[in-house]
Amino acid sequence: MQILSIPKYYDFWWDTAAPAERNDIVLKEQAVPTALFAKEKVPFYREHYKKFSSTDIQRISSFEEFVHIIPYITKEHLATNHPLAFLPEIPNFEIDPNRGRYWMFGTGGTTGKPVLVFHSMEDWRGMSITANRHIEFDFYHDEAIAGHFSFERGTAFFEGLESRRTPLVNARIVGAYNGDHITNNIYANMLHRLGSEFYWRPSAAPTVEDIYDSTQCFRANGLLAPPEGGNDRKGAFLRAILEQDARQKDSFWDLSHRFNPDFRFIFWSSMPISEELLSYLRTDLRLPYIKGHFGSTEVCPTASTCSHRMRDFHLVFGHSLVLLKSLEGKESVNPDELGYMLVSKIGATNSRGQNILPTGMIFLNYMTGDAARLTRATRCQCGRNTPVLYDIQRIEFSSGKSRHGCQVA
Ligand SMILES: [Zn+2]
């Protein structure tokens, strides 16, 4: 397996590099090689990319061209092809011994047909290192957050690979997402890497009462929960858990930093949070660390919250790339213009800590069904120098599909 000549995913370079330099490396060392690899080694793409040559891919010199030349794929492509068609044909000896242990997730609903997504150990490792870096960055570089915590800085190791010590060492986090929801799985890896305990119930759909009891029982000082919403397919909602807590103020463990200084961490993922709930967490409960990740089952975290624009997300880069295409055609959009999100999985990490191409299912210019806007990359108050994803809108796949059809190369 080809070793990519790029910085390690835990390197803050990904957040602070000059945008032109970063774009160049992401395009030439990750996105283009993944597309070439897909055309050569992945059955679905071998067929799907028939209309253009490897040389056409090699000539791609900008993200705009990447959006234009590499056809986007949709959930419909996943639903109508066997999941194995998206896995690279590579010999077992090329990858680490955990190969074979795919993490498999069902996604479904929007097209009516559930689809399976497979991530490999290498993919998983790359994703969790990238996502952790965004948490580490907050404690190491963002004064608005770091000022609330004192902790011993330094390096820790998880499964032989480096990560940084943060206030999450020895934290006790309860996961309120449903057991089979990918958020619990990826967070289990992320939080363990950061030295935290993580309690969750595999293969169960926890109720609000379950979570509340677990929080008390483990004297948790953090929660990972979907913020709020109408259906319970994701798990027990944070808003409902906090309502339960507010009704039981005489309990011995309070989910408010104001009354229980040990309770400090709220994590959430996969959906935007409302201004109202965010304000309650910050002003009423005075929680010093609230962190959201944005992503998809297919590519996992692609962006995470900024402490200064807490409902918006900085792109994480590393294992993933997010580009936007216009709502009508296949051109990329200008900064701040609304477009469909195209996500790509363009990296993984082997057991020696080297960055490689993904070894699980490959997703390139995958249209998630979300629309959003992306700023130009400029230096943010949080210290990052990456584009910010904002105004995220869930657009039903069916309506998107009816507007511009299903592209077949
Ligand atoms: Zn920021």
Boltz pocket constraint, residues with backbone or C-beta under 6 A from the ligand:
constraints:
  - pocket:
      binder: B
      contacts: [[A, 306], [A, 307], [A, 308], [A, 309], [A, 314], [A, 380], [A, 381], [A, 382], [A, 383], [A, 384]]
      max_distance: 6.0
